[in-house]
Amino acid sequence: MQRFNSLGIMGGTFDPVHYGHLIAAEYARHEFKLEQVVFMPAARPPHKEMEQVLDSNHRYEMVRRAVKGNPAFAISDLEMKRTGNSYTIDTIRHFLEECPGRAVFFIMGADSLLTMTTWKDYQNLARLCQFVVVTRPGYVISESEPVLKQLPSVLWENVHFLPIPALDISSSDIRERVAAGRPIKYLLPDDVEQYIAETGLYRGQEGLT
């Protein structure tokens, strides 16, 4: 992978990827002057039951199609190649070791911040990179919330909140719409919609692990 001094990493299941993911990545890229944003499909998300998650090859292909039109976006199969569960701290360490001194920004949703105490080695992760937490306009996260009080103080020195347009789009809703035969156009890129239609994903159990 090309050497970049400032790198954004956007991890997720992407089941499927949609415009909400892409807008979050683009806003973060612009706001923090990131030279590249790498989308990182998780092969084995530790917080989800794998029988409920689409095969990683399908998810990778949908992300590849979604990001191909933006030269600042890239996709990595790093976590897909890793044995066992996918952990954020291992991914961040990989990029820091690959290019020491590089500024790494991990892009995530507010819901992920609220569950961060369940992440592997989150105390050390809090020190390794910057965190871009995308939120809806007007949505405020308070450090006084009980679950957030458990996070190390150093994390708050590395957290940046980034409001993005409020889009009522979710991967689960898209899956439900496909299963019910309802339209998904304008919720995700045309190439991704076409891939879902061509492969018959989400219409039954096809393609699920």
Secondary structure as GFF3:
##gff-version 3
##sequence-region A 1 209
A	DSSP	beta_strand	6	12	.	.	.	ID=ss1
A	DSSP	alpha_helix	19	31	.	.	.	ID=ss2
A	DSSP	beta_strand	36	41	.	.	.	ID=ss3
A	DSSP	three_ten_helix	50	52	.	.	.	ID=ss4
A	DSSP	alpha_helix	56	67	.	.	.	ID=ss5
A	DSSP	beta_strand	73	75	.	.	.	ID=ss6
A	DSSP	alpha_helix	78	81	.	.	.	ID=ss7
A	DSSP	alpha_helix	88	98	.	.	.	ID=ss8
A	DSSP	beta_strand	103	109	.	.	.	ID=ss9
A	DSSP	alpha_helix	110	114	.	.	.	ID=ss10
A	DSSP	three_ten_helix	116	118	.	.	.	ID=ss11
A	DSSP	alpha_helix	122	128	.	.	.	ID=ss12
A	DSSP	beta_strand	130	135	.	.	.	ID=ss13
A	DSSP	alpha_helix	146	149	.	.	.	ID=ss14
A	DSSP	alpha_helix	153	157	.	.	.	ID=ss15
A	DSSP	beta_strand	159	163	.	.	.	ID=ss16
A	DSSP	alpha_helix	171	179	.	.	.	ID=ss17
A	DSSP	alpha_helix	190	199	.	.	.	ID=ss18
###
